[in-house]
Every structure is written in C-alpha cells, then in structure tokens.
C-alpha cells in the first residue's frame, strides 16, 4: 500500500515524464515481439495499426481480426490486445485497436486499523490499476507507386481504483515506401505530444492516511509524452519454397538521455534487429535482438547487454497462431514472458 501512496503522489506532479504511457511501448503481436519489435517496415497485417498504420494497405483479406494475451511480473500484470481492420476500398483501410494493461486485486489496507487501533482484516478491500489504449487507424495508398501513408488517433484512459483517473489524446503519423524487395518506413509516435490529464478523488479516510504517513495530498495535473520516431528498413529474399526477411529499426526518443546503445540528451537512439525465416508461408521461425544497454560491471568497466527474443508461427488456412518468448537472456529484473497471439482472416466468396 505504501507503493500505491507513493505512486499517487508522484503522478500528481505536473511535469514532463520520461516514461509516461509506457505501456504503449510494450508492443503487440507475437510475431513482432519475437523479432524484438523490429517490424515497423515489414508488418503487413492488422497489427500495423499499432506498429505502422501506413502498412495497413498491405492487408489482402476483406477483414482481419487479431488478439494477444501476455502476463508480466510472474502473472501479476495482465496485458491484452485486440484489433480489427477492414479495407474501405482498393486504396484505403480502417482499423481499430484496443490495449489493456492492468493489475487487478490490489489490497487497499488504508482502513486496516479501525478507530480504536485494532486490526480488522474485514476492512481490507481491493482495487485495480489499469491502463487502456484505444487506437483508430487509417491508411491510404498514394499515386506514387509503392508509397503509402497512415495515421493513428489515440485515446488513453488510465485509472487507479476510485482514487485517480486520467484521459489522454495523441496522434501518430507514418509512411512506407516499397522498392522491389526493400521496404523503408518512418513512424512518428505522439507527434502532437500526448497529454494525460489526471484527476484525484480521495475520501477523507484516505486523505488522513496520506497525512499520517507523511505523503503529500495529490493534486490534479498533467503527464506529457514527448514524440518518438521509429525508422525501419526491411529486405525479403525468396528462395524457392523458403523466404528470409531481415529488418533493422532505429527508435529515436526525444525525452532526454536514456540508457540505450546511442545515448545523448535530449536525443537517444535504440537499435532493433529482427529476422524471420519461413517455409511455403506455413511455418515461421523468428529471432530478434533488442534492449541494448550499456551497463557498469563490478570491475568498474562498461559492457553492452543485449536481450535476445525468439518466436515461431504457424499458418493454417486463414488462421494464424504465433508464439514468442522474450527476455530469454534475463537481462532485466523481470522473468521471461511467454506471449501468444492469434489472427484470423475473412475473405469474400467469389462473386459476392
């Protein structure tokens, strides 16, 4: 409960926060996560609504539906994603994505001790801390051969029980150019800067706990998410029944110095590398390298840590099943995560 109190106090400070809305940086789809998120150029399905809306025009089906579930911190946090995409005409596509990241069943112990100083466990209640992201995407092919553009309108809703809630709004813009076996993409996230307006509604009993524990009472304020640019290049080579795809991304953040491979203030650059091998568009093997950081050793020297990810995929007709295992190098404090995602395509019957 102390962590909860500290979190509310921190959130109440109106300032530019480096890790605001960070749940939207986790990523969606086991294919992408198995490639360490390096797929801003090569993504060609409904998940492009998250990664790069300009690539939604590559959807061949009349309707695509996708879903994903993952658990973090030994199952404490639940991460869920669902999306649907449908072509409007031969040159444009519309998509809707919903993301939920939450921790449920958090004990509220502010009323554990009654007015007489007695412990009363019946006074313990529970609440949830949940982040929602709603993303409406649009993509359009341009008259220039191989060029498409797209954009996202994002609405972010976050709440901590009945104590605090926020609403945010942001816009992403993207473009992709296709040249033979090459694809080049640029994705601008939160280009308008995304603002989350927090409001707090603490009851008198909870306010008393804040005062008694030396915490400041939270005040309404803003969280600000600064723009981030993702540049990507992908190359695909087909060899008879086999195909090999490689992609390199550069994630450029503008919110100050981060512990990434190319670190500076205020611009930092994080490289991502992904590979995918497939057989007759039926079986897929994937690997990726990401989360590259400079770390200090006990000897006082500096080393570079790299997080490898792996994934597999299976296509059965219009049904796609993908699996990824992330953080297998255990370079962070969290254990590895098993991620599953599903995708289903719907095609119109000939002549309909």
Secondary structure, DSSP 8 states (H G I E B T S, - for coil): -HHHHHHHHHHTS-EE-TTTTGGGGS---HHHHHTTT--TTT--STTHHHH-GGGGGG--SSEEEEEEEEEETTTTEEEEEEEEEEESSSSEEEEEEEEEEEEEEEEE-TTSB-TTS-B-GGG-EEEEEEEEEEEEEEEEE-SSTTEEEEEEEEEEEEEETTTEEEEEEEEEEEEEEEETTEEEEEEEESTT-EEEEEEE---HHHHHHHHHTT------EEEEE--EEEEEEEEEEEETTEEEEEEEEEEEE-SS--SSSB--SS-EEEEEEEEEEEETTTEEEEEEEEEEEEEE-TTS-EEEEEEEEEEEEEEETTEEEEEEEE-TT--SSS--EEEEEEEEEE---TT-
